[in-house]
């Protein structure tokens, strides 16, 4: 139980030192919590397929899309990837992993390293299906989505040990890994030794945990260790982005997709959105709504990519510098995502209280919501500036990241000056 002075100074509080936390992890967590969520998940699926067809009256769509999906960014910020540790799909994977008959010894390195590309594609496919078929507004479609994912998890878990789905194939994996870098919860290891060979279900090194982007806080390594120290502590949010790390190509691509995606989802709540879609119909050969919507999404991605490449080339050829700065917009993207989720929660709160006028599909949000949203987005910008100042000592290195972040802020702030509603316009 000894801990070096240097480590104690760096980690001011280690929650794993408290006896109630240790006992809770060793006796109850995550098994009992997993059981509760798993039972609730199957109950919701049954209600979803047999209950009311209206999303507002069906607990499945309300709990999954209105509450869980809207609160997910906050959940990640407060607990990193702890949700993955108790996720019902992950629990199914843990259960089926006990069946060894069909399992291979270990998944291929290609699957472990490059599986995230599949997850990104799956994320985009589900998003596109939602735009086209309204998955989030349909209990039946929601049931079909999760039932399909359940079958996929079952097949993967019977073939490979560990949580391969959570590690590389879950459609939320790219989002969770990015936002976890912003969390203030940190789990680290120091001088770890095990009684017997231990394989982390997420295939990360339990001896030297450098990043929490793939750690699901299941604490299996903590329970199995013989010597050494595991540290669960609170650090300044986004500390991982201040330390030296390499951004993977799939993370960069997903961030360049996520930035315009959150913008587009919020743009769908604006009064000018139907006019934009009408212009695409008139000025392009695309007369199909889904193709036109995809075209608009591609335009927004192109704008983001162009901004990034422009500043990257400016940095390289004019400033003679070459370092990665894309991650500095992550807090800004997170801020707009929070604003978007906040609108959904306010809309639902008003609906439950009967404050929304009957028969009106689009209701403009109040100035207090816009003010709150503008503040959240601006705080995301300041957070990005903080990362720039912390990571780059010289002014010369700060120029491009700062202007790039400011450009994205301007792009996002356009939304604040639009007439935004409480719901999406389809």
C-alpha positions in Angstrom: 0.0 0.0 0.0 3.0 2.3 -0.1 3.2 5.1 -2.6 6.2 7.2 -3.5 6.3 10.9 -2.4 6.5 12.0 -6.0 3.5 10.1 -7.0 1.5 11.4 -4.0 2.4 14.9 -4.9 1.2 14.4 -8.5 -2.0 12.5 -7.7 -3.5 14.5 -4.8 -6.3 12.0 -4.2 -6.4 8.3 -5.1 -10.0 7.1 -4.7 -8.8 3.5 -4.7 -7.1 4.1 -1.4 -10.5 4.4 0.3 -11.7 1.1 1.8 -15.4 1.6 0.8 -14.3 2.1 -2.8 -12.0 -1.0 -2.7 -14.8 -3.2 -1.2 -17.4 -1.8 -3.7 -15.1 -2.7 -6.6 -14.1 -6.1 -5.4 -17.6 -7.2 -4.3 -20.2 -5.3 -6.4 -18.8 -3.3 -9.3 -19.2 -3.8 -12.2 -21.1 -7.1 -11.9 -24.2 -5.9 -10.0 -24.5 -2.7 -11.9 -24.1 -4.5 -15.2 -27.0 -6.9 -14.2 -29.3 -4.0 -13.4 -28.6 -2.3 -16.7 -28.9 -5.5 -18.7 -32.3 -6.4 -17.2 -33.5 -2.8 -17.9 -32.2 -3.0 -21.4 -34.1 -6.2 -22.3 -37.3 -4.8 -20.6 -37.0 -1.6 -22.7 -36.5 -3.7 -25.9 -39.7 -5.7 -25.1 -41.6 -2.5 -24.4 -40.2 -0.9 -27.6 -41.5 -3.6 -29.8 -44.8 -4.3 -28.0 -45.7 -0.8 -26.6 -47.1 2.4 -28.2 -45.8 3.2 -31.7 -45.5 6.9 -30.8 -42.0 7.8 -29.7 -43.2 10.3 -27.1 -45.3 7.6 -25.4 -42.8 4.7 -25.6 -40.2 4.4 -22.8 -37.6 2.9 -25.2 -37.3 5.9 -27.4 -37.7 8.4 -24.6 -35.0 6.8 -22.3 -32.6 6.0 -25.1 -32.7 9.1 -27.3 -34.1 11.8 -25.1 -32.3 11.0 -21.9 -29.3 8.7 -22.5 -28.2 10.2 -25.9 -28.7 13.8 -24.8 -26.8 13.2 -21.5 -24.0 11.0 -23.0 -21.5 13.9 -23.5 -21.9 14.9 -19.8 -21.6 11.2 -18.7 -18.3 10.9 -20.6 -17.0 14.2 -19.2 -17.9 13.1 -15.6 -16.9 9.4 -15.8 -14.7 8.9 -18.9 -15.6 5.6 -20.5 -17.1 4.1 -17.4 -20.4 3.8 -19.3 -18.8 1.2 -21.5 -18.0 -0.9 -18.5 -21.7 -1.2 -17.6 -23.1 -1.0 -21.1 -25.7 -3.8 -21.7 -24.0 -4.7 -25.0 -20.7 -5.0 -23.3 -22.2 -7.2 -20.6 -23.6 -9.5 -23.2 -20.0 -9.7 -24.6 -18.7 -10.6 -21.1 -21.3 -13.4 -20.7 -20.7 -14.9 -24.1 -17.0 -14.8 -23.7 -17.3 -17.7 -21.3 -18.3 -20.0 -24.2 -14.9 -21.0 -25.5 -15.9 -23.6 -28.1 -15.7 -21.2 -31.1 -13.2 -18.7 -29.8 -9.9 -18.0 -31.5 -7.0 -17.4 -29.2 -6.6 -13.8 -30.1 -8.0 -11.3 -32.6 -5.7 -10.1 -35.4 -3.7 -7.0 -35.0 -5.5 -5.6 -38.1 -8.8 -5.9 -36.3 -7.5 -4.4 -33.1 -5.7 -1.5 -34.8 -8.0 -0.8 -37.8 -11.4 -1.9 -36.6 -12.2 1.7 -35.6 -12.5 2.6 -39.3 -15.4 0.1 -39.5 -16.9 1.8 -36.3 -16.7 5.2 -38.1 -18.5 3.8 -41.1 -21.1 2.2 -38.9 -21.6 5.5 -37.0 -22.2 7.3 -40.3 -24.6 4.6 -41.7 -26.7 4.8 -38.5 -26.7 8.6 -38.7 -27.8 8.5 -42.3 -30.5 6.0 -41.5 -31.8 8.2 -38.8 -31.9 11.2 -41.2 -33.8 9.1 -43.8 -36.0 6.8 -41.6 -36.2 8.6 -38.3 -34.7 5.9 -36.1 -34.7 8.2 -33.0 -38.4 8.9 -33.5 -39.5 5.3 -34.0 -39.7 2.6 -31.2 -39.7 -0.1 -33.9 -36.7 1.2 -35.7 -34.9 1.7 -32.4 -35.7 -1.9 -31.4 -34.4 -3.1 -34.8 -31.2 -1.1 -34.4 -30.3 -2.5 -31.0 -31.4 -6.0 -31.8 -29.1 -5.9 -34.8 -26.2 -4.6 -32.6 -27.0 -7.3 -30.1 -26.7 -10.0 -32.7 -23.5 -8.5 -34.0 -22.0 -8.4 -30.5 -23.0 -12.0 -29.9 -21.2 -13.2 -33.0 -18.1 -11.2 -32.3 -18.0 -12.3 -28.7 -18.3 -16.0 -29.6 -15.4 -15.7 -32.0 -13.0 -13.6 -30.0 -12.1 -13.3 -26.3 -12.4 -9.9 -24.7 -14.4 -6.9 -25.7 -13.5 -6.6 -29.3 -16.8 -4.9 -30.1 -16.1 -2.2 -27.5 -12.4 -1.9 -28.4 -12.8 -1.5 -32.2 -16.3 -2.1 -33.7 -18.9 -0.2 -31.6 -20.3 2.7 -33.6 -19.9 5.0 -30.5 -16.2 4.0 -30.0 -14.8 6.9 -32.0 -17.0 9.4 -30.1 -16.3 8.0 -26.7 -12.5 7.8 -27.3 -12.4 11.5 -28.4 -14.5 12.9 -25.6 -12.8 10.8 -22.9 -9.7 12.8 -23.5 -11.7 15.8 -22.1 -12.7 14.0 -18.9 -11.2 14.9 -15.6 -11.3 11.2 -14.4 -8.0 9.5 -14.8 -7.0 5.9 -14.2 -3.3 5.0 -14.2 -0.9 2.3 -13.2 2.4 2.2 -11.5 4.9 -0.8 -11.1 2.1 -3.4 -11.7 2.8 -7.2 -11.4 0.2 -9.9 -11.6 0.0 -13.3 -9.9 -0.8 -15.0 -13.3 -0.9 -13.7 -16.9 -3.6 -11.2 -17.2 -5.3 -10.1 -20.5 -7.2 -6.8 -20.4 -10.6 -7.2 -22.1 -9.9 -4.0 -24.0 -6.4 -5.2 -25.1 -4.5 -2.3 -23.5 -1.5 -2.7 -21.3 -2.6 -2.9 -17.6 1.0 -2.5 -16.5 1.4 0.9 -18.1 -1.9 2.8 -18.7 -1.0 6.0 -20.5 -4.4 7.0 -21.9 -8.0 6.4 -20.8 -9.4 6.6 -24.3 -9.7 2.8 -24.5 -10.1 2.0 -20.8 -13.6 1.2 -19.7 -12.9 1.3 -16.0 -14.0 -2.2 -15.3 -11.2 -2.5 -12.7 -10.5 -6.2 -13.5 -6.8 -5.4 -13.5 -7.1 -3.7 -10.1 -8.7 -6.9 -8.7 -6.1 -9.2 -10.2 -2.9 -7.3 -9.4 -0.3 -8.7 -6.9 2.0 -5.8 -6.6 2.1 -2.1 -7.7 -0.4 0.7 -7.6 -3.5 1.6 -9.5 -4.6 5.2 -9.2 -8.1 6.6 -9.8 -8.0 10.3 -9.4 -9.2 13.7 -10.6 -7.1 15.8 -12.9 -7.8 19.1 -14.8 -10.2 18.3 -17.7 -8.4 17.6 -21.0 -5.0 16.8 -19.3 -4.4 14.1 -21.9 -4.5 16.8 -24.6 -1.7 18.7 -22.8 0.6 15.7 -22.6 2.6 14.4 -25.6 0.7 11.9 -27.5 0.2 10.9 -31.2 -3.2 11.4 -32.8 -4.3 8.3 -34.8 -5.4 8.8 -38.3 -8.9 7.4 -37.6 -9.3 9.9 -34.7 -8.4 12.9 -36.9 -10.8 11.7 -39.6 -13.6 11.3 -37.2 -13.0 14.7 -35.6 -13.2 16.2 -39.1 -16.5 14.4 -39.5 -17.9 15.1 -36.1 -17.3 18.9 -36.2 -19.6 19.4 -39.3 -22.0 16.7 -38.2 -22.9 18.5 -34.9 -23.2 21.7 -36.9 -25.5 20.1 -39.4 -27.7 18.5 -36.6 -28.1 22.0 -35.0 -28.6 23.6 -38.4 -31.6 21.3 -38.8 -33.3 23.2 -36.0 -33.0 26.5 -37.8 -35.7 28.4 -39.8 -33.4 28.7 -42.8 -32.7 24.9 -43.1 -35.7 24.3 -45.4 -34.5 27.1 -47.7 -31.1 25.6 -47.9 -32.5 22.2 -48.9 -34.8 23.9 -51.4 -31.7 25.7 -53.0 -29.9 22.3 -53.3 -33.0 20.9 -55.1 -33.1 23.9 -57.5 -29.3 24.3 -58.1 -28.2 20.6 -58.3 -29.4 17.5 -60.1 -30.2 15.9 -56.8 -34.0 15.7 -56.4 -34.0 13.1 -53.7 -34.1 14.4 -50.1 -31.6 11.8 -48.8 -29.1 12.5 -51.5 -29.5 16.2 -51.1 -29.0 16.0 -47.4 -25.9 13.9 -47.9 -24.7 16.4 -50.4 -25.1 19.2 -47.8 -23.2 17.1 -45.2 -20.4 16.5 -47.7 -20.2 20.3 -48.3 -19.8 21.0 -44.6 -17.1 18.3 -44.2 -15.3 19.8 -47.2 -15.3 23.2 -45.6 -13.8 21.7 -42.4 -11.2 19.7 -44.2 -10.3 22.7 -46.4 -9.8 24.9 -43.3 -7.6 22.3 -41.7 -5.5 21.7 -44.8 -5.2 25.4 -45.5 -3.8 26.1 -42.1 -1.7 23.0 -42.1 0.0 24.1 -45.4 0.4 27.6 -44.1 2.1 26.3 -41.0 4.4 24.1 -43.0 5.5 26.4 -45.9 5.3 29.8 -44.4 6.0 29.3 -40.7 8.3 26.3 -41.3 6.6 24.4 -38.5 5.1 20.9 -38.7 3.1 19.7 -35.7 -0.5 18.5 -35.2 -3.0 21.0 -34.0 -6.4 19.6 -35.0 -7.2 18.4 -31.5 -7.5 22.0 -30.2 -11.0 22.3 -31.7 -12.2 19.2 -29.8 -13.5 21.3 -26.8 -15.3 23.6 -29.2 -17.0 20.6 -30.9 -17.8 19.2 -27.5 -19.3 22.6 -26.6 -21.7 22.7 -29.6 -22.6 19.1 -28.9 -23.6 20.1 -25.3 -25.6 23.0 -26.7 -27.5 20.7 -29.1 -28.2 18.2 -26.3 -29.3 21.1 -24.0 -31.9 22.2 -26.6 -33.3 18.6 -26.7 -33.6 18.4 -22.9 -35.3 21.8 -22.7 -37.7 20.8 -25.4 -38.6 17.6 -23.6 -38.9 19.4 -20.3 -41.4 21.9 -21.8 -43.3 19.1 -23.4 -43.7 17.2 -20.1 -44.9 20.4 -18.4 -47.4 21.1 -21.3 -45.7 24.4 -22.2 -45.4 23.7 -25.9 -48.4 25.1 -27.8 -50.4 22.2 -29.3 -50.3 21.8 -33.1 -47.1 23.7 -33.6 -44.2 21.5 -34.9 -41.6 24.3 -34.8 -41.1 26.6 -31.8 -38.4 29.1 -31.6 -36.1 28.8 -28.6 -35.9 31.6 -26.1 -33.1 34.1 -25.8 -31.9 32.5 -22.5 -31.3 29.2 -24.4 -29.3 31.0 -27.1 -27.3 32.9 -24.4 -26.6 29.7 -22.6 -25.6 28.0 -25.9 -23.3 30.9 -26.9 -21.6 30.8 -23.5 -21.1 27.0 -23.7 -19.6 27.3 -27.2 -17.4 30.2 -26.2 -16.1 28.3 -23.1 -15.2 25.5 -25.5 -13.2 28.0 -27.5 -11.4 29.3 -24.4 -10.7 25.7 -23.4 -9.1 25.2 -26.8 -7.0 28.4 -26.3 -5.9 27.1 -23.0 -4.6 23.9 -24.7 -2.8 26.0 -27.2 -1.1 28.1 -24.5 -0.2 25.0 -22.5 1.2 23.0 -25.4 3.1 25.6 -27.4 5.6 27.8 -25.6 6.4 30.2 -28.4 4.0 32.6 -30.0 5.1 31.5 -33.5 3.7 28.0 -32.8 0.5 29.4 -31.3 -0.6 31.4 -34.4 -2.0 28.7 -36.6 -3.8 26.7 -33.9 -5.4 29.9 -32.6 -6.6 31.2 -35.9 -7.9 27.8 -36.9 -9.9 27.5 -33.6 -11.1 31.0 -34.1 -12.3 30.1 -37.6 -14.3 27.2 -36.3 -15.7 29.3 -33.5 -17.0 31.9 -36.1 -18.5 29.0 -38.1 -20.3 27.7 -35.0 -21.4 31.1 -33.8 -23.4 31.6 -37.0 -25.9 29.2 -35.5 -26.4 31.4 -32.4 -27.6 34.3 -34.7 -30.1 32.1 -36.5 -33.7 31.4 -35.5 -33.4 28.1 -33.9 -36.3 25.8 -32.8 -36.7 23.2 -30.1 -37.0 20.4 -32.7 -35.4 19.2 -35.9 -37.0 20.2 -39.2 -37.2 17.3 -41.6 
